[in-house]
Amino acid sequence: MNQRSDVLTLEAVGKSFGSTTVLRDITLSVASNEFLTILGPSGSGKTTILRLIAGFEAPTTGRIMLDGADISQMPINRRPFNTVFQDYALFPHLSVRRNVGYGLMVRGVPKAEIEPRVEAVLAIVGLQDYALRLPRELSGGQRQRVALARAIICEPRVILLDEPLAALDVALRAQMCKFLKDIQRRLDIA
């Protein structure tokens, strides 16, 4: 029998902004290779949950646990997570290659190590032929794959996706949903 290994756990997490409570007693667990989707109407707190996990916000109540350790107050730059936002947040003046390698460059990874890692990740997302293009020269699905490549290159334990399919048409949304699931399985990331 396989034993579940939870990487990320939210324990009775709540968030208030002033006198307005937006989350109350959120408890959930994510296993190391699990794909979890949080559904709800606009304004229900989905993005707030992601922002708490990523470290952009601190919970008002409860704890966020990573491998059993409380990371609720851990700075964002120390969390082994990457976030892909709905608008993809690509640097418009950087090529696909430089957008993808940016996180490694900021972490001080030697340039000789960055290039092969960028090429490998571009191959995973099927964009190796687009490495020199700027974001404005790409389709919506291609921009999304650049954002995903930028998230996975630093080998995070968890990738947080904030409505990553919202800006795509129905056909591309179905294609990208399958693509995301395949990438998650291949890389064994939560």
Protein Blocks (a to p, Z undefined) as FASTA:
>chain_A
ZZdddfbdcehiacdehjbcfbghiacdddfkbccdddddehilmmmmmmmmnopaccfb
dcddeehiacklgcfklpccdcddfklopafkbcfklmmmmmmmmnopafklmmmmmmmm
mmmnopmmmmmpcfklpcfklmmmmmmmmmmmnopabdcdehkllmpcfklmmmmmmmmm
mmmmmnopZZ
